Amino acid sequence: MAKNQKQAEGPPRAMKEKRIVRDEERGHWNSKTEFILTLVGYAIGIGNVWRFPYLCYRSGGAAFLIPYILMVIFAGVPLFYMEILIGQFSSTGCTGMWRLVPLFKGAGIAQIIVNSYCMCYYSVIISYPIRMMSYCFFAKVPWISCDNSWNTEACVVAEHISSGGNSSDIIVTSSDEFFHISDIGGIVWEQLVCSIVVWIIVYFCVMGGVKSVGKVVYFTAPFPYILLFILFLRGVTLPGAWSGIKYFVYPEWKYLLDLKVWADASIQMFFGLGPGWGGLINMASFNNFRNNAKLDTYLVISINVFTSFFAGLVVFSVLGFLSEKSGVPVENVATGGAGLAFIAYPEALALMPIPQLWALMFFFMLFLLGVSTVFVILESFVSSILDEWMWARNYKWQLTLCTCITFLALSSVMCTNAGMFILQLLDWYSSAIAVICICLVEIIMVSWIYGTKNFMMDVEFMLGKRPSLYWQILWQWITPIVIIFILIMSIAFIRTITYNDIPYPSWAIILGWCSFVSSVMFIPLYIINIMIQKRATFKESMQKRLKPLDWTPGDPKDREEYSAFRRQRRMPDFMSETDVESSR
């Protein structure tokens, strides 16, 4: 009876095979030039102008280049190259790449959340240059004098600081009071309008995917260099310029013994080159399958490092001029972040003939540097959704529009008078350390779980040449150790956050750390969730999810050749049963 009942029930159902449906309309770059320009626009942003020069000056001048270059060589270059190879091989973005080891897909979710934070505050950052550019069409730029309604009795014009009273008097420059125009609370409507303008521009540039982005970067990537070079020529001809440049480049070797300097160098490398954010992988996913990724890596990173140092010369030549005119030492004039871009530098420009022209050029350059980065972040975000949800692929422009509107609404909280406090809090906590954690998971996934030899064999199939032993040593040993060191140093030596000399309250710092936890927590949570939903023993479930899921090229022809390539070397096939059937 029991036997007959068992026969009636039929054989046990096979476990449902997950089918990966490729997006055939994903698109490709029209040329290699588009890809290079997009990478340059992505990797080179506002941080190269307002973060790197100040870090370099504060951390020993030219001596800072030693830890920075070492971080670039041993962490930046291997991660950059590896991410381009991953994206180019798999033709998928920052969520699909985790098919390499499905257990770590939570890191892809973390990348999306980090990019969400970054899009919110970065879009507000590049709205400031638009607002400042609007003032350049006034007969007199408003930050040049203390005769405005918002100025206080403590206000002093920069060139009158040396004769502004006793050294014990509290004085504030006119540009400082202009930038911090109101008390905390309330919407700054001019800023909100500028933020809306930013998102309108971004949407129309990205709505066509890589086809539209690839055309826009022909202007947004190279033109800032023209403006930067003009500003350099003007800066070095100003009185006092060379004293400012001296402060910037003069090496102080004692700083090499300070671990905080090494932590700063490593964080700047992650912000400057962009590994771990997902943008590199996503942009490379639109590449030709046989593209020479190593050449792209060396070229873009070299341009990035050069731009950072060159921008420092531009900035400090003008700060030297400000020091000469105001009588204040360069070390007291120099500042970092928004203070450098929107207070100190405009203050110096206001002392030049025709300040509107030079200010317009400077702020337009900042906008172009920033908006190129937002293009890539937004496209990565949208592509990640399209890679995961097939139904959304027919509604790409609608999805892009909804994404822009959503992030405009979320970022509007930073268009208040307290906006800069919120912006810096997110910039300080939400992204930097989270990206380092993601990179650590990424390098462990490729080098130690999937295996460096397997990865190098994939590269050999794709490019026709196996990477040298040098890359194997970097990916498997040196880069993971360096990233662990960077992570420890970044947490141990994180500086106390202040803005405009105002320390943040404890509850705000707790919120900042919560923004960090809100992304990286998905790495362990996803693993726990998979273990809870397991359909087999714990060991079998782990073994299955530590193996690749459809880790194959995107093009059907390349996929078939890759399968034959692996069979020839007697390696296991990484295609699901469904894909194997469809490729025969």
Secondary structure as UniProt FT lines:
FT   HELIX           2..9
FT   TURN            24..25
FT   HELIX           32..43
FT   HELIX           47..50
FT   HELIX           52..58
FT   TURN            59..60
FT   HELIX           61..64
FT   HELIX           65..71
FT   HELIX           72..76
FT   HELIX           77..90
FT   TURN            94..95
FT   HELIX           96..100
FT   HELIX           102..104
FT   HELIX           105..125
FT   HELIX           127..135
FT   TURN            136..137
FT   HELIX           142..144
FT   TURN            149..150
FT   TURN            153..154
FT   STRAND          155..156
FT   HELIX           158..163
FT   TURN            167..168
FT   STRAND          172..173
FT   HELIX           174..179
FT   HELIX           189..206
FT   TURN            207..209
FT   HELIX           210..220
FT   TURN            221..222
FT   HELIX           223..236
FT   TURN            239..240
FT   HELIX           241..249
FT   HELIX           253..257
FT   HELIX           259..273
FT   TURN            275..276
FT   HELIX           279..284
FT   TURN            285..286
FT   TURN            289..290
FT   HELIX           293..326
FT   HELIX           330..333
FT   HELIX           338..339
FT   HELIX           340..344
FT   HELIX           345..349
FT   TURN            350..351
FT   HELIX           355..388
FT   HELIX           390..395
FT   HELIX           396..411
FT   HELIX           412..415
FT   TURN            417..418
FT   HELIX           419..426
FT   HELIX           427..431
FT   HELIX           432..444
FT   HELIX           445..451
FT   HELIX           452..463
FT   HELIX           469..473
FT   HELIX           474..478
FT   HELIX           479..492
FT   STRAND          498..499
FT   TURN            500..501
FT   STRAND          502..503
FT   HELIX           506..520
FT   HELIX           522..532
FT   HELIX           538..545
FT   HELIX           556..568
FT   TURN            569..570
FT   HELIX           577..583
//
